[in-house]
């Protein structure tokens, strides 16, 4: 009888303990929460290598003492140099086709107009490039740079600070926007 009670007690405590999420699991969950590709009408073509943040977009961030202190800005700049994501193809985003970065480079080297003809014939009308996200303050803020292009004179992008509000990511600030 003692063995049965002891077994029950052990089973109870083992069953009640929750497995703590790893940093990788948290990162994966937050990325999928931030990027809601399944809400798009058509398939998204995402370049496999995360986009590099344009230098001119960082100027506003470096001076943003309202949202970040100097230590946090240094952390952000460190994550830009050593991003946490090196390849988007490891994520299983819904409604997303990953285009290998090397293939993308080969398509657009040389004549841009011919590159767009090849791209649109083989892949679709536009592509998206997204930087490795930079999560801050216990996953309550996130910085992301992205740009989308739909032709040699068609596209745009931005560097955005998102804030988690009531469990959802909302735009808090934009550091740069560009359009062509």
N, C-alpha and C positions, 0 to 999 in steps of 0.2 A: 504494500500500500504506500509506503514511504517513497518507493521508486516512482510510482505513478504520479504522486503529488509533486515530487521533484521534477519529473519530466514535464508536467503541466506548467510549473513555474518557469522553467527554462524556456519552454516553447512560447509562453506568453511574452517574456521579455525579448526573446529573439524576434518574434513576430511584430512587436511594437516598435522596435528601433527602426528608424528610417535611414536609408542609405543617403549619405550626404552627396550632393552633386559635386563633380570635379569641376575645376576651372574650365576645362574643355567643354563639358556639358553645358555649363552656364553660358559660355561664349556662343556655342551653337544655338542654344535656345534664344538668346538675345538677338543674334543676327537674323534668325528666321522671324522673330517678332518685329524687327526693324524693317526688313525688306519683305514686303507682302506682294511678291510677284504673282501669286495666284489670283490677285484682284485685277490683273491686266486683261484686256480683251484678247490680245494675240500673244504669240510666243515672244519672249524676250531673248535676245541674243546678247549674252554677256561675255566679254573678253576674259579669258581665264586668269591672266595676270592682273592683280589689283592695280588700279590707276595710281600714278604718282601725283601728289598734290602740287599744283602749280605754285611756284615761289611767290608770285604777287598776291595769291590768295592768303598767304600766311601773315602778311603784314597786319591786317586787321585783328587777327587772332593774337599776335604778339603784344598788341596794345590793349587787349580786352581785360582790363583789371576789374571790371564789373562782375564777370563770370568766373575768372580764374586768378589765383595768386601767382607769383613768379615761380614758385616751386612746381605748381601744376602745369604752367606753360612749358617749363623745362621737361616735365614728364611727357607732355604731348609731343614736343619736338623730338624727344627720344624715341617715342613710338612711331613717329614718321620715319625716322632713320632705320628702325628695326620693327617693321610691321608684324602684327600677330598672324595675319593671313598672307600666305604667299601664293595661293592657288585657289580660285573659286570653284574649280571642278570637284573638290572634295565635298562640297555641299550638294545635297539633293534638293535643290529648289524646285518647286512645282512650276510648270509653265515657263521653264528657262532652258535654253540651249546654250551650252558653253562652247565658245569658239576659242580654240587654242591660240595663244598669243603669237606664236611663231607663224601660224597660218595667216593670222590677221596682218602681221608685219609684211609677209610675202605678198599678200593681195594688194596692199597699198604702197609698196615701194615703187618708185618710178612715177608713172603717170597717174595722178589722182583720179582723173575722170575715168580712165580705163579700169582702175581699181574699183571704183564704185559700180561700174557695169558688171564686173565679175562678182563682186560681193552681192549685189541685188539679185543677180540671176541665180546664184548658188545658195544664198543664205536668207535674204530678206531685205526689207527696206531700211533698217536702222540697226545700230548696235549700241550697247551701253557699256561703259567702263566705270567701275566703282573702286574707290580706295579701300584699303583695309580699315575697318572702323576703329575708332579710338574711344574706348569706353572709360568713363571717369566717375569718380565719386560713387563707388559701389554700384555701378551700372545704372546710375540715374541720369547721366549725360552721355551723349555720343556725338563724335565729330565724324562726318563723312564727306568726302569729295567725290563727285560723280559728273560724268559728261556723256551725252548721247549725241550721235551723229546720224544724219539721214541723207547726206550728200556732201559734195565738196564745199558748198556754201549753205549748209543746213545743219544746225545743231546748237547745242548749248550745254551749260553746266553750272555747277555751284559748289560751294564749300559751306556746309550747313552744320549748325549745332542743334542737336535734338535733345529734348528733355522728356523724361518719363513723367507723365501726368496721369494719375488715376489708372496706372497700368498700361498706358498707351504712349507710344513715341509721338511727340508733337514738335514741330519746328519752333525753336526758341530764337534763333538768330541765323542770319546768312552773312557770311564774311565776304563772299564775292559771287557774282553772277556774270555770265557771259553768254552771248548769243551770236550766231552768224547766219 
